[in-house]
Each structure stands twice: as C-alpha cells, then as structure tokens.
Amino acid sequence: MFNTRRTKHIYLNCIEWLIIFILINPFSVFAQEEDTITEDWSADTYLLKDSINITGFLSPFINGSGIINDIGFSVGGAGAIVFADHYFVGGYGFALLSDIYIRKGSKSGKGIEMTHGGIYVGYNFLQKNRIQLGFSAQFGWGGIALTSPGEKFYVKENTDKFFILSPAIYFDRIITSKLSASFVFTYNFFNDIDIEEHTDRDFSGPGVSLMIKVGKFYYTANGVN
C-alpha cells in the first residue's frame, strides 16, 4: 500500500514543516503559563483578572480522506498557542502517505505526492470537562507533484500549487493534565487544482483525523485539574 522510497520523502517534508513552526513559535514546544487565572467556580464560570493564561501544545496526527475516488492516508504535525483557555492559533504541516494515482488523461497511472501547511486556529467550548468539544480550521497552501512508479530514480514532475481550507469539529478526551487524544471530523475544500482532467472536486471531501496532543490542559475536580 505504501511506497518505501516515497514514504521517506514524505517524512522529510513533515519534519521540515515542524522545524519551521517550532523555530518561529517557541510557545508551541513548551506549555508556558504567564501570570495566573482567577476562577470563580461558585458561579460555574471563571473570570480573567489582570492577565491572560497562555499555554500551548504539540500534536502529531494521522488523517484519512477521499482523494480521486480512493481513500488517502496522510501524516502530519501541528502546534499552537492556547490563550484564555479557549482559543488557540498556530500552524500545521501535512503530507499524503498513501499511493494514489492519476486516473484520467495522458498522465494516467502517475503517482501523486501531496504536501501542504499553513495556519491552524480553533475554539474549545467545554474547557472544564474531561471530554471537550471544539471547532477548528486549517487553511494553507501546498503542491502536488506527479511521480512515475517503478522507475529507477525518484522523479517529480508537473508540480501543481493549490489552496486548502479545512473546517472541523473535534472532541478531545483528556487523559492527563499534559496529554489528550483528539478525534477530528473535517471537510477539505481544495482550490486551484488542475491536473489533466482532475479538478478540485476530485480532491475535496470529508475526512477523519486522530491527534495526540502534548501540552497543558485544564479540568475541574470532576474532570482534570
């Protein structure tokens, strides 16, 4: 199912995205708290006084989605700053792992190598619960290169640039105050793809991701703290 030589290139692309994000955003590596948050649990709410609590997280993830009437599995990583305990903003990197092939036109049979990365934002509604609900979105830019399976040398050709928007709803399961698992249901909107007779519609569609987040997560006595 997976091409070993191609997989090596994909892992290198993922590592490049993560290194770039870590270098420009050190808050995503270490969950940091600046000042404190004053909580008023008697009113079942909390008040921010004088300061805003800032933390962060890093997360590898795996994704499955429909691509050209096939199921494509991808791997990637994300990191973000979390502020006011509900909002987060950061970045992500993403690379197709499965062997997917062009099915139309003169390039039929060529393999697809796809990577993209960009901005990652979201909002967490149920911050006090062990199981949390939130909305997020990834929007970024990437490229698709065609490869020739079976050739002696790994050759890329016809790189096609595109834009992608992926709104999502996710459920976080808090495991410890430093670890959580996230189940993400998303829809990928591709724009500006033009490869032979394939268009945005052949790449756009629903997807599911599993993320393992490492950071700092808040919860109450009934959940996590």
Long-range contacts (C-beta under 8 A, 24 or more apart in sequence): 1-98, 1-99, 2-97, 2-98, 2-99, 3-99, 3-111, 3-149, 5-154, 6-99, 6-111, 6-113, 6-147, 6-154, 7-97, 9-113, 9-154, 10-75, 10-95, 10-96, 10-97, 10-113, 10-115, 11-75, 11-95, 13-93, 13-95, 13-115, 14-75, 14-76, 14-77, 14-93, 14-94, 14-95, 16-93, 17-76, 17-77, 17-91, 17-92, 17-93, 17-94, 17-115, 17-117, 18-77, 18-79, 18-93, 20-93, 21-77, 21-79, 21-90, 21-91, 21-92, 21-93, 22-79, 24-91, 25-79, 25-81, 25-90, 25-91, 27-54, 27-56, 27-81, 28-56, 28-57, 28-58, 28-79, 28-80, 28-81, 28-90, 28-91, 29-56, 29-58, 29-79, 30-56, 31-55, 31-56, 31-57, 31-178, 31-215, 31-216, 32-56, 33-216, 37-85, 41-220, 46-85, 48-84, 52-83, 52-84, 53-83, 53-84, 53-85, 54-81, 54-82, 54-83, 55-81, 55-82, 55-83, 55-215, 55-216, 56-80, 56-81, 56-82, 56-90, 56-215, 56-216, 57-82, 57-88, 57-213, 57-214, 57-215, 57-216, 58-213, 58-214, 58-215, 59-182, 59-211, 59-212, 59-213, 59-214, 60-211, 60-212, 61-182, 61-184, 61-209, 61-210, 61-211, 61-212, 62-209, 62-210, 63-94, 63-186, 63-207, 63-208, 63-209, 64-207, 64-208, 64-209, 65-186, 65-188, 65-205, 65-206, 65-207, 65-208, 66-205, 66-206, 66-207, 67-96, 67-100, 67-112, 67-202, 67-203, 67-205, 68-100, 68-101, 68-102, 68-103, 68-112, 68-198, 68-202, 68-203, 69-103, 69-202, 70-98, 70-100, 71-98, 72-96, 72-97, 72-98, 72-100, 73-97, 73-98, 74-98, 74-114, 76-117, 78-120, 78-138, 78-211, 79-120, 80-120, 80-121, 80-122, 82-215, 82-216, 85-124, 85-127, 85-218, 86-123, 86-124, 86-125, 86-127, 87-121, 87-122, 87-123, 87-124, 88-120, 88-121, 88-122, 88-123, 88-124, 88-136, 89-119, 89-120, 89-121, 90-119, 90-120, 90-121, 91-117, 91-118, 91-119, 91-120, 92-117, 92-118, 92-119, 92-120, 92-138, 92-140, 93-117, 94-138, 94-140, 94-142, 99-149, 101-149, 102-146, 102-195, 102-196, 102-198, 103-198, 104-196, 104-197, 104-198, 105-196, 105-197, 105-198, 106-196, 107-146, 107-158, 107-195, 107-196, 108-196, 109-149, 110-146, 110-147, 110-148, 110-149, 110-157, 111-146, 111-147, 111-148, 111-149, 112-144, 112-145, 112-146, 112-147, 113-144, 113-145, 113-146, 113-147, 113-156, 114-142, 114-143, 114-144, 114-145, 115-142, 115-143, 116-140, 116-141, 116-142, 116-143, 116-162, 116-164, 117-141, 117-142, 118-164, 122-170, 124-172, 127-218, 128-218, 128-219, 128-220, 128-222, 128-223, 129-174, 129-219, 129-220, 129-222, 129-223, 130-173, 130-174, 130-219, 130-222, 130-223, 130-224, 131-171, 131-172, 131-173, 131-174, 132-171, 132-172, 132-174, 133-169, 133-170, 133-171, 133-172, 134-169, 134-170, 134-171, 134-172, 135-167, 135-168, 135-169, 135-170, 136-167, 136-168, 136-169, 136-170, 136-184, 137-165, 137-166, 137-167, 137-168, 138-164, 138-165, 138-166, 138-168, 138-186, 139-163, 139-164, 139-165, 139-166, 140-164, 144-193, 144-195, 146-195, 158-195, 160-193, 160-194, 160-195, 161-192, 162-190, 162-191, 162-192, 162-193, 162-200, 162-203, 163-190, 163-191, 163-192, 164-188, 164-189, 164-190, 164-191, 165-189, 165-191, 166-207, 168-209, 170-211, 172-213, 172-217, 174-217, 174-219, 174-223, 174-224, 176-217, 176-224, 177-216, 177-217, 177-218, 177-219, 177-224, 177-225, 178-214, 178-215, 178-216, 178-217, 179-212, 179-213, 179-214, 179-217, 180-212, 180-213, 180-215, 180-217, 181-210, 181-211, 181-212, 181-213, 182-209, 182-210, 182-211, 182-212, 182-213, 183-208, 183-209, 183-210, 183-211, 184-208, 184-209, 184-210, 184-211
